[in-house]
Amino acid sequence: MTETISADAVIVGGGVLGVATAERLAARKRSVVLIERSEIAGGATGISGGLVRCSETVPEYRPWARSGFHIYLRRGWRGRWPAVREAGSLRLFASRHLQEAIDQVSLVHKAALPAMLLDSSEMRRRFPTLLVPHGVVAVYEPQAGWLPAAELTTAMLAEATPATTILPRSRVVELLTAGDRIAGVRTADGVTVKAPTVLLAAGLASAELAAQVGVRLPLANRRIGYCLFQARGVDLNTLPTVVDTRSGGWLRPWDRHTVLAGTRSSAAGADTINHSVSAAEIDRVRSSWSDCYPELAVARVVGGVTGYDAFSESPGAVQAWPDPQGLVTAVGWNGSGFKLAPALGDYAASLMSGLIG
């Protein structure tokens, strides 16, 4: 059965960035159709660790990180989002990168937020669960922590309704154009959505759709995931979120006796979500924490998930394309999209509003 819907804007991708943009468009009194091929937050967002903080290593992301974190601390634009779990955040640096760590502390202070530089001895004193070796320093942000990704996205979506029409389990197969302008999209199940602007925020699927209209997005699929480790006899109430810039490992408390941990990967991944983790991946995660959290070497694995993300060699960007006019893309965040999402969504919505007229 065919159906035609008219709207001010179409968003392809129901992850946190797509939903954040829908909410900001709705706040601007724009009608939106949000299309997601699985469920809302059913892709990379749903398996995100949800780490949030102010500091950011990638220069292009720093304004978004500062703004996004402040919005998270305010519990969104209306104070209704889940509160940040303020476990604190540690970002570990090798001592040869001391100046970079010092600069990060300074950037957080400029955002009017607390931060401090810790050496390994101070980290061991504050966080006895961690055995950080000498020669490692950390940027510590006491107000940072994590958010439950799916719960947050649901709260965002509630604020986007009723101005947003949601089409879950629907796949966009064609971008529609009229001359040099975007005219909408067509889905695999026969729905045509007419709109003057379209946001592609659907990972690798965005590249496939953009290619139809001559726009190249240099993305590749990358495996992502995490493991749940049960740390028996260890109370994790004092464990902060930790990102180790040396190994690419990250972790956060899951509950009092369980740790959520993962590590970066350059391996390609199938475009699916599997609620299991291979033995090789478990070993990779254990290895990434061998020198500062050896408890994971013996902790029992009690769960995990393996999925995918869109990887880009260059920093991600929200971009309005001149040809076809009306096309906006927001892809390639390499794991940083969750913490930047409130600011990125607001910016994308402002671009799209200008294109609607």
C-alpha positions as semicolon CSV with decimal commas, in nm:
position;residue;x (nm);y (nm);z (nm)
1;M;0,000;0,000;0,000
2;T;0,135;0,343;-0,090
3;E;0,101;0,649;0,130
4;T;0,214;1,010;0,102
5;I;0,299;1,229;0,402
6;S;0,398;1,594;0,396
7;A;0,624;1,750;0,660
8;D;0,870;2,032;0,713
9;A;1,161;1,792;0,765
10;V;1,260;1,426;0,745
11;I;1,515;1,270;0,978
12;V;1,666;0,937;0,875
13;G;1,803;0,764;1,184
14;G;1,642;0,718;1,524
15;G;1,958;0,732;1,732
16;V;2,030;0,998;1,991
17;L;2,143;1,256;1,735
18;G;1,840;1,211;1,510
19;V;1,603;1,229;1,806
20;A;1,784;1,532;1,954
21;T;1,738;1,710;1,620
22;A;1,370;1,614;1,604
23;E;1,315;1,757;1,951
24;R;1,480;2,087;1,859
25;L;1,281;2,111;1,533
26;A;0,960;2,044;1,726
27;A;1,058;2,322;1,968
28;R;1,076;2,548;1,661
29;K;0,720;2,446;1,566
30;R;0,833;2,238;1,268
31;S;0,661;1,916;1,164
32;V;0,900;1,621;1,144
33;V;0,893;1,264;1,017
34;L;1,152;1,047;1,195
35;I;1,237;0,720;1,015
36;E;1,429;0,437;1,180
37;R;1,490;0,096;1,022
38;S;1,474;-0,088;1,355
39;E;1,356;0,068;1,680
40;I;1,430;0,408;1,831
41;A;1,780;0,382;1,982
42;G;1,799;0,036;1,828
43;G;2,142;0,082;1,669
44;A;2,469;0,222;1,801
45;T;2,291;0,451;2,049
46;G;2,124;0,159;2,222
47;I;2,457;-0,008;2,295
48;S;2,642;0,311;2,388
49;G;2,813;0,325;2,725
50;G;2,661;0,670;2,763
51;L;2,978;0,841;2,896
52;V;2,943;1,219;2,920
53;R;3,196;1,486;3,015
54;C;3,312;1,834;2,920
55;S;3,673;1,764;2,814
56;E;3,743;1,659;2,456
57;T;4,065;1,580;2,272
58;V;3,943;1,641;1,915
59;P;3,961;2,021;1,868
60;E;3,662;2,032;1,631
61;Y;3,443;1,867;1,896
62;R;3,532;2,086;2,193
63;P;3,257;2,352;2,155
64;W;2,997;2,076;2,107
65;A;3,127;1,883;2,410
66;R;3,111;2,188;2,639
67;S;2,765;2,290;2,525
68;G;2,630;1,936;2,519
69;F;2,753;1,859;2,869
70;H;2,596;2,173;3,013
71;I;2,264;2,073;2,854
72;Y;2,294;1,724;3,002
73;L;2,366;1,870;3,347
74;R;2,048;2,082;3,315
75;R;1,858;1,762;3,228
76;G;1,780;1,891;2,881
77;W;1,605;2,200;2,754
78;R;1,305;2,154;2,987
79;G;1,468;1,978;3,281
80;R;1,298;1,644;3,208
81;W;1,579;1,420;3,087
82;P;1,740;1,162;3,315
83;A;1,999;1,314;3,546
84;V;2,368;1,256;3,480
85;R;2,502;0,977;3,699
86;E;2,782;1,186;3,847
87;A;3,027;0,905;3,916
88;G;3,309;1,134;3,806
89;S;3,522;1,094;3,495
90;L;3,889;1,001;3,460
91;R;4,071;1,031;3,128
92;L;4,412;0,864;3,150
93;F;4,715;0,997;2,961
94;A;5,072;0,871;2,935
95;S;5,311;1,114;3,107
96;R;5,456;1,223;2,772
97;H;5,114;1,378;2,704
98;L;5,115;1,574;3,030
99;Q;5,076;1,909;2,856
100;E;4,769;1,789;2,671
101;A;4,614;1,678;3,001
102;I;4,695;2,018;3,156
103;D;4,532;2,191;2,859
104;Q;4,221;1,976;2,898
105;V;4,185;2,079;3,262
106;S;4,214;2,442;3,157
107;L;3,942;2,399;2,893
108;V;3,703;2,252;3,149
109;H;3,771;2,542;3,387
110;K;3,690;2,788;3,106
111;A;3,352;2,615;3,080
112;A;3,298;2,706;3,450
113;L;3,315;2,342;3,559
114;P;3,547;2,170;3,809
115;A;3,841;1,962;3,691
116;M;4,182;1,867;3,822
117;L;4,499;1,689;3,718
118;L;4,573;1,370;3,915
119;D;4,890;1,164;3,925
120;S;4,887;0,787;3,978
121;S;4,931;0,813;4,355
122;E;4,637;1,047;4,393
123;M;4,422;0,825;4,169
124;R;4,501;0,521;4,385
125;R;4,410;0,716;4,698
126;R;4,080;0,843;4,562
127;F;3,983;0,529;4,371
128;P;4,126;0,223;4,547
129;T;3,962;-0,010;4,293
130;L;4,209;0,119;4,031
131;L;4,580;0,035;4,041
132;V;4,704;0,300;3,800
133;P;5,078;0,259;3,727
134;H;5,336;0,533;3,773
135;G;5,386;0,752;3,469
136;V;5,012;0,793;3,406
137;V;4,820;1,114;3,471
138;A;4,449;1,184;3,447
139;V;4,201;1,463;3,388
140;Y;3,939;1,425;3,659
141;E;3,593;1,584;3,621
142;P;3,387;1,521;3,937
143;Q;3,054;1,629;3,780
144;A;3,091;1,403;3,477
145;G;2,976;1,043;3,451
146;W;2,725;0,859;3,236
147;L;2,363;0,844;3,122
148;P;2,140;0,547;3,030
149;A;2,135;0,585;2,652
150;A;1,798;0,429;2,569
151;E;1,620;0,600;2,859
152;L;1,764;0,937;2,759
153;T;1,661;0,896;2,394
154;T;1,307;0,802;2,502
155;A;1,287;1,118;2,714
156;M;1,405;1,328;2,419
157;L;1,149;1,168;2,192
158;A;0,866;1,241;2,437
159;E;0,950;1,611;2,404
160;A;0,946;1,589;2,023
161;T;0,584;1,474;2,010
162;P;0,320;1,540;1,881
163;A;0,506;1,743;1,618
164;T;0,706;1,432;1,518
165;T;0,562;1,138;1,326
166;I;0,766;0,825;1,393
167;L;0,807;0,550;1,136
168;P;0,991;0,263;1,312
169;R;1,101;-0,053;1,130
170;S;1,094;0,144;0,804
171;R;1,388;0,170;0,567
172;V;1,451;0,468;0,339
173;V;1,550;0,348;-0,007
174;E;1,550;0,671;-0,208
175;L;1,617;1,039;-0,167
176;L;1,374;1,239;-0,378
177;T;1,480;1,554;-0,561
178;A;1,318;1,826;-0,770
179;G;1,581;1,995;-0,982
180;D;1,868;2,089;-0,751
181;R;1,659;2,059;-0,434
182;I;1,569;1,780;-0,195
183;A;1,201;1,690;-0,218
184;G;1,171;1,412;0,040
185;V;1,226;1,039;0,071
186;R;1,069;0,707;-0,025
187;T;1,067;0,400;0,199
188;A;1,083;0,030;0,116
189;D;0,724;-0,018;0,232
190;G;0,584;0,238;-0,011
191;V;0,563;0,553;0,203
192;T;0,660;0,880;0,034
193;V;0,743;1,171;0,260
194;K;0,747;1,511;0,092
195;A;0,972;1,763;0,267
196;P;1,212;2,045;0,172
197;T;1,493;1,919;0,397
198;V;1,629;1,579;0,498
199;L;1,881;1,494;0,771
200;L;2,087;1,179;0,727
201;A;2,193;1,056;1,071
202;A;2,183;0,681;1,013
203;G;2,546;0,577;1,016
204;L;2,668;0,383;0,715
205;A;2,320;0,383;0,559
206;S;2,360;0,763;0,531
207;A;2,653;0,716;0,292
208;E;2,452;0,484;0,071
209;L;2,162;0,729;0,047
210;A;2,383;1,036;-0,001
211;A;2,560;0,864;-0,291
212;Q;2,228;0,860;-0,480
213;V;2,246;1,239;-0,514
214;G;2,621;1,265;-0,572
215;V;2,730;1,335;-0,213
216;R;3,021;1,125;-0,086
217;L;3,043;1,049;0,284
218;P;3,370;0,864;0,357
219;L;3,240;0,615;0,613
220;A;3,319;0,254;0,696
221;N;3,148;0,009;0,929
222;R;3,332;-0,058;1,253
223;R;3,265;-0,317;1,519
224;I;3,175;-0,183;1,863
225;G;3,061;-0,347;2,182
226;Y;3,118;-0,403;2,548
227;C;3,139;-0,671;2,816
228;L;2,983;-0,692;3,160
229;F;3,224;-0,818;3,426
230;Q;3,120;-0,925;3,773
231;A;3,383;-0,807;4,021
232;R;3,302;-1,024;4,321
233;G;3,406;-0,888;4,657
234;V;3,474;-0,541;4,512
235;D;3,239;-0,252;4,590
236;L;3,225;-0,030;4,283
237;N;3,052;0,266;4,448
238;T;3,376;0,464;4,422
239;L;3,457;0,368;4,062
240;P;3,434;0,662;3,818
241;T;3,392;0,634;3,444
242;V;3,737;0,582;3,293
243;V;3,872;0,636;2,942
244;D;4,230;0,527;2,879
245;T;4,369;0,729;2,588
246;R;4,670;0,493;2,576
247;S;4,477;0,175;2,494
248;G;4,138;0,301;2,384
249;G;3,973;0,117;2,672
250;W;3,675;0,259;2,858
251;L;3,464;0,147;3,151
252;R;3,199;0,257;3,393
253;P;3,013;0,109;3,689
254;W;2,703;-0,090;3,594
255;D;2,593;-0,160;3,949
256;R;2,769;-0,212;4,282
257;H;2,946;-0,529;4,171
258;T;2,940;-0,516;3,789
259;V;3,157;-0,322;3,545
260;L;3,069;-0,227;3,188
261;A;3,391;-0,221;2,982
262;G;3,497;-0,202;2,619
263;T;3,782;-0,095;2,398
264;R;3,818;0,069;2,058
265;S;3,837;-0,149;1,751
266;S;3,946;-0,101;1,391
267;A;3,778;-0,425;1,281
268;A;3,485;-0,416;1,042
269;G;3,154;-0,526;1,187
270;A;2,837;-0,675;1,049
271;D;2,543;-0,434;1,048
272;T;2,364;-0,620;1,328
273;I;2,330;-0,618;1,706
274;N;2,423;-0,943;1,882
275;H;2,372;-0,986;2,255
276;S;2,689;-1,186;2,292
277;V;3,064;-1,126;2,286
278;S;3,332;-1,348;2,136
279;A;3,614;-1,494;2,346
280;A;3,862;-1,292;2,140
281;E;3,677;-0,968;2,217
282;I;3,666;-1,050;2,587
283;D;4,043;-1,104;2,581
284;R;4,093;-0,770;2,402
285;V;3,894;-0,586;2,667
286;R;4,075;-0,760;2,952
287;S;4,411;-0,677;2,791
288;S;4,326;-0,308;2,755
289;W;4,290;-0,283;3,136
290;S;4,573;-0,514;3,238
291;D;4,794;-0,244;3,394
292;C;4,544;-0,029;3,584
293;Y;4,244;-0,250;3,652
294;P;4,381;-0,607;3,679
295;E;4,058;-0,721;3,849
296;L;3,909;-0,761;3,500
297;A;4,162;-1,034;3,419
298;V;3,987;-1,269;3,663
299;A;3,636;-1,122;3,677
300;R;3,357;-1,340;3,541
301;V;3,185;-1,223;3,221
302;V;2,809;-1,201;3,283
303;G;2,694;-1,037;2,960
304;G;2,781;-0,816;2,668
305;V;2,684;-0,700;2,324
306;T;2,849;-0,666;1,982
307;G;2,728;-0,415;1,726
308;Y;2,843;-0,161;1,471
309;D;2,915;0,206;1,421
310;A;3,007;0,427;1,126
311;F;3,377;0,510;1,132
312;S;3,539;0,809;0,964
313;E;3,908;0,895;0,928
314;S;3,821;1,264;0,968
315;P;3,618;1,430;1,245
316;G;3,241;1,411;1,207
317;A;3,045;1,715;1,100
318;V;2,693;1,852;1,066
319;Q;2,687;1,978;0,710
320;A;2,426;2,141;0,487
321;W;2,505;2,055;0,126
322;P;2,461;2,313;-0,153
323;D;2,371;2,046;-0,407
324;P;2,113;1,918;-0,356
325;Q;1,995;2,205;-0,142
326;G;1,804;2,082;0,158
327;L;2,029;1,784;0,235
328;V;2,195;1,788;0,579
329;T;2,425;1,513;0,706
330;A;2,546;1,438;1,060
331;V;2,771;1,132;1,063
332;G;3,116;0,998;1,149
333;W;3,150;1,075;1,521
334;N;3,359;0,765;1,601
335;G;3,197;0,706;1,938
336;S;3,171;1,072;2,042
337;G;2,821;1,134;1,910
338;F;2,638;1,055;2,234
339;K;2,809;1,317;2,447
340;L;2,784;1,580;2,170
341;A;2,423;1,502;2,073
342;P;2,231;1,785;2,248
343;A;2,450;2,053;2,091
344;L;2,471;1,882;1,752
345;G;2,094;1,834;1,743
346;D;2,035;2,202;1,813
347;Y;2,278;2,304;1,539
348;A;2,131;2,060;1,287
349;A;1,781;2,187;1,367
350;S;1,891;2,546;1,309
351;L;2,036;2,454;0,969
352;M;1,722;2,266;0,870
353;S;1,491;2,546;0,986
354;G;1,678;2,785;0,761
355;L;1,625;2,550;0,466
356;I;1,252;2,513;0,530
357;G;1,190;2,884;0,485
